[in-house]
């Protein structure tokens, strides 16, 4: 995963202050949404506002591990009875980018 184009694209996006609940989304959380949440977590716990060349490899490795663990966790948990109250940031951005009908 280090240096992959999809990871680099996520680094360029603005991140929200809080990690959004991904379990119970309809449609289910995408790999991109899970990676974005993993990156948010890594940046928060490491105190990294912006990924630099010096931190890139360590961040990529941590994001890959956390994203894989998150995907397994979501798959193994029972379905939620109530969907999350908030929409993930990537979905909000996509919805806002759509032309009004």
KETI-462295 format. One record per residue: z negated, y negated, x of N, C-alpha, C, O in turn. Coordinates in steps of 0.02 Angstrom, whole numbers, always signed. Layout:
N
n.z->Z; n.y->Y; n.x->X; ca.z->Z; ca.y->Y; ca.x->X; c.z->Z; c.y->Y; c.x->X; o.z->Z; o.y->Y; o.x->X
...
//
This chain:
101
n.z->+0; n.y->+60; n.x->+40; ca.z->+0; ca.y->+0; ca.x->+0; c.z->+0; c.y->-64; c.x->+42; o.z->+28; o.y->-114; o.x->+19
n.z->-30; n.y->-64; n.x->+102; ca.z->-31; ca.y->-126; ca.x->+141; c.z->+39; c.y->-155; c.x->+148; o.z->+87; o.y->-121; o.x->+166
n.z->+43; n.y->-221; n.x->+132; ca.z->+106; ca.y->-257; ca.x->+140; c.z->+157; c.y->-242; c.x->+87; o.z->+213; o.y->-266; o.x->+92
n.z->+140; n.y->-203; n.x->+36; ca.z->+190; ca.y->-187; ca.x->-16; c.z->+207; c.y->-250; c.x->-55; o.z->+166; o.y->-295; o.x->-62
n.z->+269; n.y->-253; n.x->-79; ca.z->+291; ca.y->-313; ca.x->-114; c.z->+251; c.y->-326; c.x->-178; o.z->+240; o.y->-384; o.x->-195
n.z->+230; n.y->-274; n.x->-213; ca.z->+192; ca.y->-285; ca.x->-275; c.z->+123; c.y->-313; c.x->-259; o.z->+98; o.y->-355; o.x->-297
n.z->+93; n.y->-293; n.x->-203; ca.z->+28; ca.y->-319; ca.x->-183; c.z->+36; c.y->-392; c.x->-164; o.z->-6; o.y->-434; o.x->-183
n.z->+87; n.y->-408; n.x->-127; ca.z->+98; ca.y->-477; ca.x->-105; c.z->+108; c.y->-522; c.x->-166; o.z->+83; o.y->-578; o.x->-168
n.z->+144; n.y->-499; n.x->-217; ca.z->+155; ca.y->-539; ca.x->-277; c.z->+89; c.y->-554; c.x->-312; o.z->+81; o.y->-610; o.x->-337
n.z->+43; n.y->-507; n.x->-313; ca.z->-22; ca.y->-519; ca.x->-344; c.z->-60; c.y->-572; c.x->-306; o.z->-95; o.y->-612; o.x->-337
n.z->-56; n.y->-573; n.x->-240; ca.z->-92; ca.y->-623; ca.x->-200; c.z->-70; c.y->-694; c.x->-217; o.z->-110; o.y->-740; o.x->-211
n.z->-8; n.y->-702; n.x->-239; ca.z->+18; ca.y->-768; ca.x->-253; c.z->-6; c.y->-795; c.x->-320; o.z->+4; o.y->-854; o.x->-334
n.z->-35; n.y->-754; n.x->-361; ca.z->-56; ca.y->-775; ca.x->-428; c.z->-125; c.y->-806; c.x->-426; o.z->-167; o.y->-788; o.x->-386
n.z->-135; n.y->-854; n.x->-470; ca.z->-202; ca.y->-883; ca.x->-478; c.z->-248; c.y->-831; c.x->-509; o.z->-227; o.y->-793; o.x->-553
n.z->-309; n.y->-828; n.x->-485; ca.z->-356; ca.y->-779; ca.x->-510; c.z->-409; c.y->-814; c.x->-552; o.z->-428; o.y->-871; o.x->-539
n.z->-432; n.y->-779; n.x->-604; ca.z->-485; ca.y->-807; ca.x->-645; c.z->-553; c.y->-796; c.x->-612; o.z->-558; o.y->-757; o.x->-564
n.z->-604; n.y->-829; n.x->-636; ca.z->-670; ca.y->-823; ca.x->-606; c.z->-702; c.y->-756; c.x->-622; o.z->-742; o.y->-731; o.x->-582
n.z->-687; n.y->-726; n.x->-679; ca.z->-719; ca.y->-664; ca.x->-700; c.z->-667; c.y->-608; c.x->-705; o.z->-609; o.y->-619; o.x->-720
n.z->-691; n.y->-548; n.x->-691; ca.z->-648; ca.y->-490; ca.x->-698; c.z->-648; c.y->-471; c.x->-772; o.z->-702; o.y->-466; o.x->-803
n.z->-590; n.y->-460; n.x->-801; ca.z->-583; ca.y->-445; ca.x->-872; c.z->-589; c.y->-370; c.x->-884; o.z->-568; o.y->-330; o.x->-843
n.z->-618; n.y->-351; n.x->-941; ca.z->-623; ca.y->-281; ca.x->-960; c.z->-553; c.y->-253; c.x->-971; o.z->-513; o.y->-282; o.x->-1008
n.z->-538; n.y->-196; n.x->-940; ca.z->-472; ca.y->-165; ca.x->-946; c.z->-473; c.y->-103; c.x->-990; o.z->-422; o.y->-84; o.x->-1018
n.z->-530; n.y->-72; n.x->-995; ca.z->-536; ca.y->-11; ca.x->-1037; c.z->-530; c.y->-30; c.x->-1110; o.z->-563; o.y->-76; o.x->-1134
n.z->-487; n.y->+5; n.x->-1146; ca.z->-480; ca.y->-5; ca.x->-1217; c.z->-424; c.y->-53; c.x->-1236; o.z->-416; o.y->-69; o.x->-1295
n.z->-385; n.y->-76; n.x->-1187; ca.z->-330; ca.y->-120; ca.x->-1203; c.z->-274; c.y->-82; c.x->-1238; o.z->-264; o.y->-23; o.x->-1227
n.z->-239; n.y->-117; n.x->-1281; ca.z->-179; ca.y->-90; ca.x->-1313; c.z->-123; c.y->-139; c.x->-1303; o.z->-129; o.y->-196; o.x->-1326
n.z->-69; n.y->-121; n.x->-1269; ca.z->-60; ca.y->-58; ca.x->-1233; c.z->-108; c.y->-53; c.x->-1174; o.z->-139; o.y->-102; o.x->-1154
n.z->-114; n.y->+8; n.x->-1148; ca.z->-163; ca.y->+20; ca.x->-1094; c.z->-149; c.y->-24; c.x->-1034; o.z->-93; o.y->-49; o.x->-1025
n.z->-201; n.y->-34; n.x->-994; ca.z->-196; ca.y->-76; ca.x->-934; c.z->-141; c.y->-50; c.x->-888; o.z->-136; o.y->+11; o.x->-877
n.z->-102; n.y->-95; n.x->-862; ca.z->-48; ca.y->-76; ca.x->-815; c.z->-77; c.y->-72; c.x->-744; o.z->-132; o.y->-96; o.x->-731
n.z->-39; n.y->-41; n.x->-700; ca.z->-59; ca.y->-37; ca.x->-630; c.z->-67; c.y->-107; c.x->-600; o.z->-111; o.y->-119; o.x->-560
n.z->-23; n.y->-152; n.x->-620; ca.z->-26; ca.y->-221; ca.x->-595; c.z->-91; c.y->-255; c.x->-618; o.z->-122; o.y->-291; o.x->-578
n.z->-112; n.y->-244; n.x->-680; ca.z->-174; ca.y->-273; ca.x->-705; c.z->-235; c.y->-243; c.x->-669; o.z->-283; o.y->-278; o.x->-653
n.z->-232; n.y->-179; n.x->-656; ca.z->-287; ca.y->-146; ca.x->-620; c.z->-290; c.y->-171; c.x->-548; o.z->-344; o.y->-183; o.x->-522
n.z->-232; n.y->-179; n.x->-515; ca.z->-231; ca.y->-206; ca.x->-447; c.z->-257; c.y->-278; c.x->-445; o.z->-292; o.y->-297; o.x->-399
n.z->-239; n.y->-317; n.x->-495; ca.z->-262; ca.y->-387; ca.x->-497; c.z->-338; c.y->-389; c.x->-505; o.z->-371; o.y->-430; o.x->-473
n.z->-367; n.y->-345; n.x->-546; ca.z->-439; ca.y->-342; ca.x->-554; c.z->-472; c.y->-319; c.x->-489; o.z->-524; o.y->-345; o.x->-469
n.z->-442; n.y->-270; n.x->-455; ca.z->-468; ca.y->-246; ca.x->-391; c.z->-467; c.y->-302; c.x->-339; o.z->-514; o.y->-310; o.x->-301
n.z->-413; n.y->-340; n.x->-337; ca.z->-408; ca.y->-395; ca.x->-291; c.z->-461; c.y->-448; c.x->-306; o.z->-492; o.y->-475; o.x->-260
n.z->-471; n.y->-463; n.x->-369; ca.z->-522; ca.y->-512; ca.x->-389; c.z->-591; c.y->-488; c.x->-365; o.z->-629; o.y->-528; o.x->-338
n.z->-605; n.y->-425; n.x->-374; ca.z->-669; ca.y->-396; ca.x->-352; c.z->-677; c.y->-403; c.x->-276; o.z->-728; o.y->-426; o.x->-252
n.z->-625; n.y->-383; n.x->-239; ca.z->-628; ca.y->-385; ca.x->-166; c.z->-637; c.y->-457; c.x->-142; o.z->-678; o.y->-470; o.x->-98
n.z->-599; n.y->-503; n.x->-170; ca.z->-605; ca.y->-573; ca.x->-150; c.z->-674; c.y->-599; c.x->-165; o.z->-702; o.y->-636; o.x->-124
n.z->-703; n.y->-581; n.x->-222; ca.z->-769; ca.y->-606; ca.x->-240; c.z->-823; c.y->-579; c.x->-194; o.z->-862; o.y->-618; o.x->-167
n.z->-825; n.y->-513; n.x->-184; ca.z->-879; ca.y->-484; ca.x->-143; c.z->-871; c.y->-502; c.x->-69; o.z->-921; o.y->-505; o.x->-33
n.z->-809; n.y->-513; n.x->-46; ca.z->-798; ca.y->-531; ca.x->+24; c.z->-803; c.y->-606; c.x->+36; o.z->-806; o.y->-628; o.x->+94
n.z->-803; n.y->-645; n.x->-17; ca.z->-806; ca.y->-717; ca.x->-9; c.z->-741; c.y->-746; c.x->+19; o.z->-742; o.y->-794; o.x->+57
n.z->-685; n.y->-715; n.x->+0; ca.z->-620; ca.y->-737; ca.x->+24; c.z->-584; c.y->-774; c.x->-32; o.z->-568; o.y->-745; o.x->-83
n.z->-573; n.y->-839; n.x->-21; ca.z->-537; ca.y->-878; ca.x->-72; c.z->-462; c.y->-865; c.x->-68; o.z->-428; o.y->-863; o.x->-119
n.z->-437; n.y->-856; n.x->-7; ca.z->-366; ca.y->-844; ca.x->+3; c.z->-358; c.y->-791; c.x->+56; o.z->-390; o.y->-794; o.x->+109
n.z->-315; n.y->-741; n.x->+43; ca.z->-303; ca.y->-688; ca.x->+92; c.z->-261; c.y->-716; c.x->+149; o.z->-209; o.y->-746; o.x->+138
n.z->-285; n.y->-706; n.x->+210; ca.z->-250; ca.y->-731; ca.x->+269; c.z->-223; c.y->-672; c.x->+309; o.z->-235; o.y->-614; o.x->+293
n.z->-186; n.y->-687; n.x->+361; ca.z->-159; ca.y->-634; ca.x->+405; c.z->-216; c.y->-594; c.x->+435; o.z->-209; o.y->-533; o.x->+446
n.z->-272; n.y->-626; n.x->+450; ca.z->-329; ca.y->-592; ca.x->+480; c.z->-365; c.y->-545; c.x->+432; o.z->-396; o.y->-496; o.x->+453
n.z->-360; n.y->-558; n.x->+367; ca.z->-395; ca.y->-517; ca.x->+318; c.z->-348; c.y->-471; c.x->+278; o.z->-372; o.y->-428; o.x->+241
n.z->-283; n.y->-480; n.x->+285; ca.z->-233; ca.y->-445; ca.x->+244; c.z->-241; c.y->-369; c.x->+244; o.z->-244; o.y->-339; o.x->+190
n.z->-245; n.y->-337; n.x->+302; ca.z->-248; ca.y->-264; ca.x->+305; c.z->-311; c.y->-237; c.x->+272; o.z->-309; o.y->-189; o.x->+234
n.z->-368; n.y->-268; n.x->+288; ca.z->-431; ca.y->-245; ca.x->+259; c.z->-431; c.y->-254; c.x->+183; o.z->-455; o.y->-211; o.x->+146
n.z->-404; n.y->-310; n.x->+160; ca.z->-401; ca.y->-323; ca.x->+87; c.z->-354; c.y->-274; c.x->+54; o.z->-371; o.y->-246; o.x->+1
n.z->-296; n.y->-263; n.x->+83; ca.z->-248; ca.y->-215; ca.x->+54; c.z->-279; c.y->-145; c.x->+46; o.z->-272; o.y->-113; o.x->-6
n.z->-314; n.y->-123; n.x->+98; ca.z->-345; ca.y->-57; ca.x->+96; c.z->-399; c.y->-53; c.x->+42; o.z->-403; o.y->-4; o.x->+4
n.z->-441; n.y->-104; n.x->+39; ca.z->-494; ca.y->-105; ca.x->-11; c.z->-466; c.y->-108; c.x->-81; o.z->-490; o.y->-73; o.x->-126
n.z->-415; n.y->-149; n.x->-92; ca.z->-384; ca.y->-155; ca.x->-159; c.z->-354; c.y->-88; c.x->-179; o.z->-362; o.y->-68; o.x->-237
n.z->-321; n.y->-53; n.x->-134; ca.z->-291; ca.y->+12; ca.x->-150; c.z->-344; c.y->+62; c.x->-170; o.z->-335; o.y->+99; o.x->-219
n.z->-399; n.y->+64; n.x->-133; ca.z->-453; ca.y->+112; ca.x->-148; c.z->-486; c.y->+95; c.x->-215; o.z->-499; o.y->+139; o.x->-255
n.z->-501; n.y->+32; n.x->-227; ca.z->-534; ca.y->+12; ca.x->-288; c.z->-488; c.y->+20; c.x->-348; o.z->-511; o.y->+41; o.x->-401
n.z->-424; n.y->+5; n.x->-341; ca.z->-377; ca.y->+14; ca.x->-396; c.z->-371; c.y->+88; c.x->-415; o.z->-370; o.y->+105; o.x->-474
n.z->-367; n.y->+132; n.x->-365; ca.z->-362; ca.y->+204; ca.x->-379; c.z->-425; c.y->+229; c.x->-414; o.z->-421; o.y->+268; o.x->-461
n.z->-482; n.y->+207; n.x->-391; ca.z->-545; ca.y->+227; ca.x->-422; c.z->-550; c.y->+200; c.x->-494; o.z->-573; o.y->+234; o.x->-539
n.z->-527; n.y->+139; n.x->-504; ca.z->-528; ca.y->+108; ca.x->-570; c.z->-483; c.y->+147; c.x->-618; o.z->-501; o.y->+159; o.x->-675
n.z->-423; n.y->+165; n.x->-596; ca.z->-377; ca.y->+203; ca.x->-638; c.z->-409; c.y->+269; c.x->-659; o.z->-405; o.y->+289; o.x->-717
n.z->-441; n.y->+304; n.x->-611; ca.z->-474; ca.y->+368; ca.x->-628; c.z->-531; c.y->+356; c.x->-677; o.z->-539; o.y->+394; o.x->-725
n.z->-571; n.y->+305; n.x->-665; ca.z->-627; ca.y->+290; ca.x->-709; c.z->-604; c.y->+277; c.x->-780; o.z->-631; o.y->+306; o.x->-828
n.z->-554; n.y->+234; n.x->-788; ca.z->-529; ca.y->+218; ca.x->-856; c.z->-502; c.y->+281; c.x->-890; o.z->-513; o.y->+291; o.x->-949
n.z->-468; n.y->+324; n.x->-852; ca.z->-439; ca.y->+385; ca.x->-880; c.z->-493; c.y->+435; c.x->-902; o.z->-484; o.y->+473; o.x->-950
n.z->-550; n.y->+435; n.x->-866; ca.z->-602; ca.y->+484; ca.x->-880; c.z->-653; c.y->+462; c.x->-933; o.z->-689; o.y->+504; o.x->-960
n.z->-656; n.y->+398; n.x->-948; ca.z->-704; ca.y->+374; ca.x->-997; c.z->-677; c.y->+387; c.x->-1068; o.z->-617; o.y->+388; o.x->-1079
n.z->-722; n.y->+396; n.x->-1116; ca.z->-699; ca.y->+404; ca.x->-1185; c.z->-669; c.y->+338; c.x->-1211; o.z->-683; o.y->+285; o.x->-1184
n.z->-628; n.y->+342; n.x->-1262; ca.z->-598; ca.y->+281; ca.x->-1290; c.z->-652; c.y->+233; c.x->-1315; o.z->-706; o.y->+254; o.x->-1337
n.z->-637; n.y->+169; n.x->-1311; ca.z->-683; ca.y->+119; ca.x->-1336; c.z->-678; c.y->+116; c.x->-1412; o.z->-624; o.y->+127; o.x->-1440
n.z->-734; n.y->+102; n.x->-1444; ca.z->-734; ca.y->+96; ca.x->-1517; c.z->-707; c.y->+27; c.x->-1538; o.z->-677; o.y->+20; o.x->-1591
n.z->-718; n.y->-22; n.x->-1495; ca.z->-696; ca.y->-90; ca.x->-1508; c.z->-657; c.y->-114; c.x->-1447; o.z->-679; o.y->-106; o.x->-1391
n.z->-598; n.y->-143; n.x->-1458; ca.z->-559; ca.y->-167; ca.x->-1401; c.z->-595; c.y->-225; c.x->-1366; o.z->-638; o.y->-257; o.x->-1395
n.z->-576; n.y->-238; n.x->-1303; ca.z->-606; ca.y->-294; ca.x->-1267; c.z->-595; c.y->-360; c.x->-1304; o.z->-545; o.y->-369; o.x->-1339
n.z->-642; n.y->-406; n.x->-1296; ca.z->-637; ca.y->-471; ca.x->-1331; c.z->-589; c.y->-519; c.x->-1297; o.z->-563; o.y->-565; o.x->-1329
n.z->-576; n.y->-509; n.x->-1233; ca.z->-533; ca.y->-554; ca.x->-1196; c.z->-469; c.y->-520; c.x->-1173; o.z->-468; o.y->-459; o.x->-1162
n.z->-418; n.y->-559; n.x->-1166; ca.z->-353; ca.y->-535; ca.x->-1143; c.z->-350; c.y->-544; c.x->-1067; o.z->-369; o.y->-596; o.x->-1042
n.z->-326; n.y->-493; n.x->-1031; ca.z->-321; ca.y->-500; ca.x->-958; c.z->-277; c.y->-560; c.x->-938; o.z->-230; o.y->-576; o.x->-974
n.z->-293; n.y->-591; n.x->-882; ca.z->-255; ca.y->-651; ca.x->-860; c.z->-180; c.y->-640; c.x->-855; o.z->-141; o.y->-685; o.x->-873
n.z->-158; n.y->-582; n.x->-830; ca.z->-86; ca.y->-571; ca.x->-823; c.z->-52; c.y->-569; c.x->-891; o.z->+6; o.y->-590; o.x->-897
n.z->-86; n.y->-544; n.x->-942; ca.z->-57; ca.y->-543; ca.x->-1009; c.z->-55; c.y->-614; c.x->-1038; o.z->-7; o.y->-632; o.x->-1073
n.z->-106; n.y->-653; n.x->-1025; ca.z->-106; ca.y->-723; ca.x->-1049; c.z->-49; c.y->-761; c.x->-1017; o.z->-13; o.y->-798; o.x->-1051
n.z->-40; n.y->-753; n.x->-951; ca.z->+15; ca.y->-786; ca.x->-916; c.z->+83; c.y->-766; c.x->-944; o.z->+126; o.y->-808; o.x->-954
n.z->+92; n.y->-701; n.x->-956; ca.z->+155; ca.y->-676; ca.x->-983; c.z->+168; c.y->-704; c.x->-1053; o.z->+224; o.y->-723; o.x->-1070
n.z->+115; n.y->-706; n.x->-1094; ca.z->+122; ca.y->-732; ca.x->-1162; c.z->+139; c.y->-806; c.x->-1161; o.z->+181; o.y->-829; o.x->-1200
n.z->+108; n.y->-844; n.x->-1117; ca.z->+120; ca.y->-916; ca.x->-1112; c.z->+191; c.y->-930; c.x->-1086; o.z->+220; o.y->-982; o.x->-1102
n.z->+217; n.y->-884; n.x->-1045; ca.z->+284; ca.y->-894; ca.x->-1016; c.z->+340; c.y->-878; c.x->-1066; o.z->+397; o.y->-898; o.x->-1055
n.z->+323; n.y->-843; n.x->-1120; ca.z->+373; ca.y->-825; ca.x->-1170; c.z->+392; c.y->-887; c.x->-1210; o.z->+349; o.y->-927; o.x->-1229
n.z->+457; n.y->-895; n.x->-1225; ca.z->+478; ca.y->-953; ca.x->-1265; c.z->+451; c.y->-946; c.x->-1337; o.z->+447; o.y->-890; o.x->-1363
n.z->+434; n.y->-1001; n.x->-1367; ca.z->+409; ca.y->-1001; ca.x->-1436; c.z->+464; c.y->-978; c.x->-1482; o.z->+522; o.y->-998; o.x->-1474
n.z->+445; n.y->-936; n.x->-1533; ca.z->+497; ca.y->-913; ca.x->-1579; c.z->+498; c.y->-952; c.x->-1642; o.z->+538; o.y->-938; o.x->-1687
//
